C-alpha cells in the first residue's frame, strides 16, 4: 500500500530541489567564469565598479562592511603614516587608485599606509579584489570612516553633524577635502590623493610641507602636517578655516583654497613665489616640479606614447583624475611605464585593462 505525501511535505521537497538546482547553477557559472577569465579561485581578480556619481548616502550606512572602523579605540596610526581617502560610494578601488597606494607603500617600506573608505567595503571586495593584493604589503592597511563619528571631539563635530555636504555640487570631493584635513588634525602624517603616483620616498622632504600647483595656488593633493608645534598650528588653522568658511558652491574652496588662505595668513608675504621655510614660520612650500611636474593643461603627456620632459625632480605625479579618468593609457606612454615600475603588482593584475 502506498501513502500519499502531504501537501506541506511536497512543497518543502520542491523548495529544496529549487535551492539545490540554484546552487548547482551558481557553481557552474563560477567555474565557467574562472575558466574563461583564467582566474585562480585562490587569487584576487578584476572587479569593476559602476560610477556612483555625486551620491554620498553610503557614508551613513552602518552594515555590510568588512573593514575595521577608524573610530575604534584600537585604530591608532603612527604620526608619520601616509593616508588616502576614498569618498565615493563604489566601495572599492579601481586600478589607478590601487596603483597609487602600491607606489606609496613601495616607496615607504618603513612607514604605514592607510586607505580610508567612506563607503562600506563588502567581504567579497575585501577578499577578492585588488584590495586583497594590496593587503599583502605589510605596511598597507584599510579602515572605514563613519564621518559623523570620526569628527566627534574635534572642532568640526557640529559642522559635520549638520550635514554640510548635502548642498554641495561636488559632494564626493568636498567630503574628501574635509576628511584629509580632519585626518591630519587627528593623527598627523602625509595625505595623498588617490591619483598621486609616488616615484620617490617623501621622507627626506621633512615633516611639515605643502606644494604649489602653480604660482597662484597651493594644491592639497599632497600635504604633510606633523604632530609637532608647527604642525599643530597649521592643522588647527586649516580646520578652523574649514569650520568658518566652508562653501558648498565652489569647487576648490575647501581643499586647495583652504590651505592657500591659511598660508596667506601664516606667511610673511602674499607673494607665493617667496613662500618658504623662512617666510612661512618653518613650513616648507615646495615648487610644482616636486608634486605637480606636469600642469593639468598638459595632462595628455601622461597618456600619449613618448617621454616626459622636465619631470626629473618629481617625487609624485598628479594624474588629474577629474580630467583624465576616461582617457586611454597608450602603450609606451609615461603613465604606463611608470605603472610598470612603481606599481608592478597592480599593473600585472590588470594587464591590458589597467587604467580602463
FIKEZA-937964 format. One line per 3 residues: number of its first residue (from 1); for each residue x, y negated, z of C-alpha. Coordinates in nm, 3 decimals, decimal comma. Each point is the difference from the previous one (the first is absolute). Example, Ala and Ser with C-alpha at 12.3 -4.5 7.8 and 13.67 -1.06 7.14 Angstrom:
BEGIN
1) 1,230/0,450/0,780 ~ 0,137/-0,344/-0,066 $
This chain:
BEGIN
1) 0,000/0,000/0,000 ~ 0,131/-0,347/-0,091 ~ -0,057/-0,306/0,221 $
4) -0,065/-0,337/-0,158 ~ 0,250/-0,279/0,081 ~ -0,149/-0,295/0,189 $
7) -0,016/-0,333/-0,186 ~ 0,238/-0,156/0,257 ~ 0,265/0,270/-0,052 $
10) -0,041/-0,026/-0,375 ~ 0,054/-0,375/0,013 ~ 0,313/0,034/0,214 $
13) 0,144/0,261/-0,234 ~ -0,059/-0,222/-0,304 ~ 0,156/-0,294/0,185 $
16) 0,310/0,202/0,085 ~ 0,032/0,114/-0,360 ~ -0,019/-0,362/-0,121 $
19) 0,269/-0,104/0,250 ~ 0,221/0,291/-0,105 ~ -0,039/-0,084/-0,368 $
22) 0,081/-0,367/0,072 ~ 0,318/0,097/0,184 ~ 0,105/0,228/-0,285 $
25) -0,061/-0,277/-0,255 ~ 0,198/-0,250/0,212 ~ 0,289/0,245/0,029 $
28) 0,002/0,067/-0,374 ~ -0,009/-0,373/-0,081 ~ 0,289/-0,064/0,241 $
31) 0,207/0,281/-0,152 ~ -0,070/-0,124/-0,353 ~ 0,097/-0,356/0,097 $
34) 0,321/0,115/0,165 ~ 0,093/0,215/-0,301 ~ -0,093/-0,263/-0,257 $
37) 0,191/-0,279/0,176 ~ 0,291/0,219/0,107 ~ -0,061/-0,090/0,365 $
40) 0,135/0,212/0,282 ~ -0,262/0,061/0,268 ~ 0,267/-0,092/0,256 $
43) 0,110/-0,317/-0,179 ~ -0,165/-0,344/-0,007 ~ -0,159/-0,099/-0,329 $
46) -0,107/-0,319/-0,172 ~ -0,325/-0,139/0,136 ~ -0,147/-0,296/-0,183 $
49) -0,205/-0,260/0,184 ~ -0,280/-0,210/-0,141 ~ 0,028/-0,375/0,045 $
52) -0,210/-0,126/0,290 ~ 0,025/-0,364/-0,103 ~ -0,064/-0,260/0,266 $
55) -0,177/0,240/0,236 ~ 0,134/0,010/0,358 ~ -0,291/0,174/0,175 $
58) 0,230/0,299/0,060 ~ 0,202/-0,210/0,245 ~ -0,275/0,053/0,255 $
61) -0,051/0,375/-0,050 ~ 0,107/0,209/0,299 ~ -0,034/0,355/-0,138 $
64) 0,163/0,220/-0,265 ~ 0,354/-0,105/0,080 ~ 0,309/0,222/0,014 $
67) 0,233/-0,279/0,110 ~ 0,101/-0,091/0,356 ~ -0,132/-0,335/0,118 $
70) 0,225/-0,306/0,012 ~ -0,196/-0,107/0,308 ~ 0,091/0,312/0,195 $
73) 0,232/-0,049/0,297 ~ 0,248/0,244/-0,156 ~ 0,044/-0,223/-0,306 $
76) 0,310/-0,203/0,081 ~ 0,224/-0,083/-0,299 ~ 0,356/-0,111/0,052 $
79) 0,063/-0,370/-0,048 ~ 0,205/0,057/-0,316 ~ -0,267/0,207/-0,176 $
82) -0,121/-0,064/-0,355 ~ -0,375/-0,031/-0,060 ~ -0,229/0,034/-0,300 $
85) -0,376/-0,071/0,014 ~ -0,252/0,165/-0,237 ~ -0,327/-0,190/0,040 $
88) -0,215/0,130/-0,286 ~ -0,269/0,263/0,057 ~ 0,168/0,264/-0,219 $
91) 0,128/0,197/0,297 ~ 0,326/0,098/-0,169 ~ 0,306/-0,124/-0,188 $
94) 0,058/-0,020/-0,372 ~ 0,336/0,086/-0,154 ~ 0,131/-0,357/-0,004 $
97) -0,082/-0,053/0,367 ~ 0,152/0,334/0,096 ~ 0,313/-0,094/-0,195 $
100) 0,033/-0,319/0,205 ~ -0,026/0,197/0,324 ~ 0,256/0,259/-0,110 $
103) 0,243/-0,269/-0,114 ~ -0,020/-0,171/0,340 ~ 0,048/0,329/0,184 $
106) 0,303/0,100/-0,209 ~ 0,163/-0,341/0,042 ~ -0,047/0,010/0,379 $
109) 0,054/0,355/0,130 ~ 0,061/-0,134/0,353 ~ -0,314/-0,215/0,007 $
112) -0,361/0,109/0,034 ~ -0,245/-0,073/-0,282 ~ -0,372/-0,029/0,078 $
115) -0,283/0,005/-0,252 ~ -0,311/-0,149/0,160 ~ -0,338/0,084/-0,153 $
118) -0,314/-0,207/0,055 ~ -0,214/0,278/-0,154 ~ -0,046/0,354/0,130 $
121) 0,235/0,254/-0,159 ~ -0,154/0,346/-0,038 ~ 0,171/0,324/0,097 $
124) 0,027/0,101/-0,367 ~ 0,173/-0,325/-0,097 ~ 0,226/0,016/0,305 $
127) 0,104/0,360/-0,066 ~ -0,004/0,026/-0,381 ~ 0,062/-0,340/-0,163 $
130) 0,322/-0,197/-0,041 ~ -0,033/-0,083/0,369 ~ 0,103/0,359/0,074 $
133) 0,317/-0,056/-0,202 ~ 0,078/-0,319/0,191 ~ -0,060/0,170/0,333 $
136) 0,302/0,220/-0,072 ~ 0,220/-0,303/0,059 ~ 0,072/0,004/0,375 $
139) -0,022/-0,379/0,027 ~ -0,337/-0,044/-0,176 ~ -0,316/-0,021/0,209 $
142) -0,368/-0,070/-0,067 ~ -0,260/-0,163/0,223 ~ -0,358/-0,126/-0,019 $
145) -0,081/-0,360/0,089 ~ -0,344/-0,084/0,137 ~ 0,035/-0,373/-0,047 $
148) -0,237/-0,118/0,274 ~ 0,172/0,215/0,261 ~ 0,345/-0,074/-0,145 $
151) -0,051/-0,373/0,054 ~ -0,107/0,035/0,363 ~ 0,213/-0,184/0,257 $
154) 0,150/-0,218/-0,274 ~ -0,083/-0,361/-0,095 ~ -0,197/0,135/-0,298 $
157) -0,236/0,218/0,205 ~ -0,306/-0,226/-0,021 ~ 0,068/-0,103/-0,359 $
160) 0,026/0,359/-0,125 ~ -0,305/0,105/0,204 ~ -0,204/-0,269/-0,175 $
163) 0,047/0,174/-0,337 ~ 0,180/-0,277/-0,191 ~ 0,068/0,214/-0,307 $
166) -0,362/0,048/-0,103 ~ -0,007/-0,345/-0,161 ~ 0,330/0,044/-0,182 $
169) 0,031/0,034/-0,375 ~ 0,307/0,217/0,065 ~ -0,097/0,209/0,301 $
172) 0,262/0,272/-0,049 ~ 0,282/-0,249/-0,050 ~ -0,103/-0,235/0,281 $
175) -0,028/0,294/0,239 ~ 0,355/0,093/-0,099 ~ 0,115/-0,358/0,059 $
178) -0,133/0,000/0,354 ~ 0,118/0,352/0,084 ~ 0,361/-0,055/-0,111 $
181) 0,040/-0,294/0,237 ~ -0,192/0,175/0,276 ~ 0,229/0,304/-0,028 $
184) 0,315/-0,213/0,017 ~ -0,150/-0,188/0,295 ~ -0,070/0,326/0,184 $
187) 0,310/0,203/-0,084 ~ 0,259/-0,208/-0,183 ~ 0,192/0,146/-0,295 $
190) -0,029/-0,029/-0,377 ~ -0,318/-0,017/-0,206 ~ 0,001/0,099/-0,369 $
193) -0,278/-0,002/-0,259 ~ -0,076/0,337/-0,157 ~ 0,122/-0,130/-0,337 $
196) 0,349/-0,072/0,136 ~ 0,266/0,239/-0,132 ~ 0,300/0,004/0,235 $
199) 0,341/0,040/-0,164 ~ 0,232/-0,098/0,288 ~ -0,010/0,026/0,376 $
202) -0,155/-0,310/0,156 ~ 0,192/0,046/0,325 ~ 0,292/-0,234/-0,091 $
205) -0,246/-0,286/-0,053 ~ -0,063/-0,049/0,372 ~ -0,302/0,013/0,228 $
208) -0,194/-0,316/-0,092 ~ -0,042/-0,099/-0,362 ~ -0,238/-0,087/-0,281 $
211) 0,057/-0,053/-0,371 ~ -0,099/-0,256/-0,258 ~ -0,195/0,111/-0,305 $
214) 0,101/-0,324/-0,169 ~ 0,089/-0,357/0,098 ~ -0,353/-0,073/0,122 $
217) -0,110/0,306/0,197 ~ 0,122/0,252/0,254 ~ -0,164/0,333/-0,082 $
220) -0,119/0,239/0,271 ~ 0,053/0,328/-0,190 ~ 0,323/0,052/0,195 $
223) 0,056/-0,156/0,340 ~ 0,191/0,086/0,318 ~ -0,094/-0,127/0,346 $
226) 0,177/0,144/0,302 ~ -0,087/0,022/0,368 ~ 0,266/-0,254/0,101 $
229) -0,075/-0,361/0,097 ~ 0,007/-0,133/-0,356 ~ -0,208/0,289/-0,130 $
232) -0,263/-0,049/0,269 ~ -0,017/-0,370/-0,080 ~ -0,051/0,061/-0,372 $
235) -0,252/0,280/0,059 ~ -0,204/-0,213/0,240 ~ 0,003/-0,297/-0,236 $
238) -0,121/0,209/-0,295 ~ -0,273/0,171/0,204 ~ -0,124/-0,337/0,126 $
241) 0,010/-0,136/-0,354 ~ -0,221/0,290/-0,115 ~ -0,234/-0,050/0,294 $
244) -0,035/-0,373/-0,060 ~ 0,008/-0,025/-0,379 ~ -0,128/0,330/-0,144 $
247) -0,167/-0,063/-0,337 ~ -0,210/0,266/-0,177 ~ -0,016/-0,195/-0,326 $
250) 0,369/-0,044/-0,091 ~ 0,208/0,293/-0,129 ~ 0,343/-0,078/0,151 $
253) -0,108/-0,215/0,295 ~ 0,021/0,268/0,270 ~ 0,309/0,188/-0,118 $
256) 0,278/-0,196/-0,171 ~ -0,180/-0,323/0,085 ~ 0,000/0,069/0,373 $
259) 0,373/0,069/0,035 ~ 0,086/-0,291/-0,233 ~ -0,207/-0,245/0,210 $
262) 0,163/0,127/0,320 ~ 0,347/-0,047/-0,147 ~ -0,083/-0,355/-0,103 $
265) -0,051/-0,066/0,373 ~ 0,290/0,216/0,120 ~ 0,270/-0,123/-0,239 $
268) 0,166/-0,341/0,015 ~ -0,077/-0,079/-0,363 ~ -0,297/0,043/-0,232 $
271) 0,233/0,076/-0,291 ~ -0,014/0,379/-0,048 ~ 0,333/-0,006/-0,181 $
274) 0,162/-0,105/0,330 ~ -0,166/0,259/0,223 ~ 0,258/0,222/0,172 $
277) 0,104/0,120/0,346 ~ 0,148/-0,343/0,073 ~ -0,315/-0,192/-0,093 $
280) -0,262/0,255/0,118 ~ 0,109/0,062/0,361 ~ 0,189/0,318/-0,086 $
283) -0,258/0,157/-0,233 ~ 0,165/0,110/-0,325 ~ -0,181/-0,096/-0,320 $
286) 0,128/0,206/-0,292 ~ -0,020/-0,100/-0,363 ~ -0,225/0,170/-0,257 $
289) 0,292/0,204/-0,136 ~ -0,005/0,222/0,312 ~ -0,366/0,106/0,000 $
292) -0,171/-0,147/-0,307 ~ 0,275/0,015/-0,265 ~ -0,252/0,015/-0,285 $
295) -0,262/-0,274/0,017 ~ -0,358/0,109/-0,057 ~ -0,001/-0,199/-0,324 $
298) 0,259/0,248/-0,131 ~ -0,154/0,310/0,157 ~ -0,008/0,188/-0,333 $
301) 0,375/0,051/0,028 ~ -0,056/0,271/0,261 ~ -0,226/0,202/-0,227 $
304) 0,156/-0,034/-0,345 ~ 0,297/0,211/-0,112 ~ 0,326/-0,180/0,056 $
307) 0,227/-0,137/0,273 ~ -0,069/-0,255/0,270 ~ 0,206/-0,315/-0,011 $
310) 0,088/-0,204/0,308 ~ -0,109/0,251/0,265 ~ 0,342/0,102/0,129 $
313) -0,054/-0,152/0,347 ~ -0,345/0,150/0,056 ~ -0,084/0,191/0,317 $
316) -0,355/0,064/-0,117 ~ -0,201/-0,040/-0,317 ~ -0,352/-0,137/0,027 $
319) -0,206/0,172/-0,269 ~ -0,288/-0,253/0,016 ~ -0,267/0,270/0,025 $
322) -0,295/-0,240/-0,021 ~ 0,117/-0,091/-0,350 ~ 0,159/0,328/-0,111 $
325) -0,200/0,289/0,150 ~ -0,141/0,099/-0,339 ~ 0,321/-0,053/-0,200 $
328) 0,159/0,307/-0,156 ~ 0,350/0,086/0,119 ~ 0,199/0,059/-0,317 $
331) 0,274/0,261/-0,028 ~ 0,341/-0,144/0,090 ~ -0,160/-0,307/0,152 $
334) 0,170/-0,151/0,307 ~ -0,287/0,115/0,223 ~ 0,021/0,358/-0,124 $
337) 0,377/0,011/0,046 ~ -0,022/-0,148/0,348 ~ -0,275/0,244/0,098 $
340) 0,218/0,294/-0,106 ~ 0,283/-0,133/0,215 ~ -0,174/-0,140/0,308 $
343) -0,312/0,215/0,035 ~ 0,101/0,326/-0,174 ~ -0,233/0,218/0,209 $
346) -0,311/-0,192/-0,099 ~ 0,117/-0,049/-0,358 ~ 0,056/0,373/-0,041 $
349) -0,339/0,080/0,152 ~ -0,187/-0,222/-0,247 ~ 0,223/0,042/-0,304 $
352) -0,154/-0,159/-0,309 ~ -0,297/-0,109/0,212 ~ 0,214/-0,224/0,221 $
355) -0,142/-0,349/0,019 ~ -0,314/0,078/-0,197 $
